[in-house]
Each structure stands twice: as structure tokens, then as C-alpha cells.
């Protein structure tokens, strides 16, 4: 089941929020492609996009955290590296299993669960930190 972006996932940092929205949109497209039995090539393109976009987003988010001297930067970086590693594993699993709907749904569920949990728990702290800086 797809999870769509909603206001409760907003961090409060425009760049991060816009990238998160795009991520959810593409993850949903991956889910829909699998559900509709789209060609293997299309799903591979979606994996390519997600892998590249993830790296870009994490790089931008990490750069932003460094610019504001975010105290939990190292923990965030470790979470990001773990997600990239898992995404790579999911890609390999998909490639070895073929266009298997179970693998696609499992990958999609992991991605959306991770994004939702990571944004609502870890990334929201970035927005909280920025707002606390503004009050000083």
C-alpha cells in the first residue's frame, strides 16, 4: 500500500520538504508500476531514480545540517548510509528475483516505512533545531 506525502511529514525546511515530497511521489510510482505489471525496464528506471535521488537528497540534507552545526549530524549520516546500503540490497534482490510483485511490494513498503519513520523522528528534529536557533 502506498503512503502519500502529507503535512504531518513537514520538517519546516523548504529544500528538505520539497525533496521529501518528490521522494514519496517516485516511491508511489514504483509501487504503482509493480501493481500494474509494468515492464521490468520501467521498474529498473525507477530504482535508478530512487538510488540517485536518495544520494542527492542525503548530500543536500547533510550539507544543510553542517551549515547549521546540527548536533545530531553523525547519527543522521549513519542512518542515511544504512538506507543506501539497504536500497542497494533491495535492488539486487529485485534483479535476482526478476519482476516479482512480492519483491516490488516489499521494497516499496520498506522505502515508505523508512521514509515515514526517518522523517517523522529524525528529520523533524532538524526543523525543531532550526526553530530553536531562531528563538535565540
GIJOJO-V257465 format. One record per backbone hydrogen bond with DSSP energy under -1.0 kcal/mol. CO is the residue of the C=O (numbers start at 1). NH is the residue of the N-H. If there is no record, write none. Layout:
CO/NH
CO/NH
//
This chain:
6/9
7/10
13/17
14/18
15/19
16/20
17/21
18/22
19/23
20/24
21/25
22/26
23/27
24/28
25/29
26/30
27/31
28/32
29/33
30/34
31/35
32/36
33/38
34/37
39/43
40/44
41/45
42/46
43/47
44/48
45/49
46/50
47/51
48/52
49/53
50/54
51/55
52/56
53/57
54/58
55/59
56/60
57/61
58/62
59/63
60/64
61/65
62/66
63/67
64/68
65/70
66/69
70/73
72/76
73/77
74/78
75/79
76/80
77/81
78/82
79/83
80/84
81/85
82/86
83/87
84/88
85/89
86/90
87/91
88/92
89/93
90/94
91/95
92/96
93/97
94/98
98/100
100/104
101/105
102/106
103/107
104/108
105/109
106/110
107/111
108/112
109/113
110/114
111/115
112/116
113/117
114/118
115/119
116/120
117/121
118/122
118/123
119/124
123/126
123/127
124/128
125/129
126/130
127/131
128/132
129/133
130/134
//
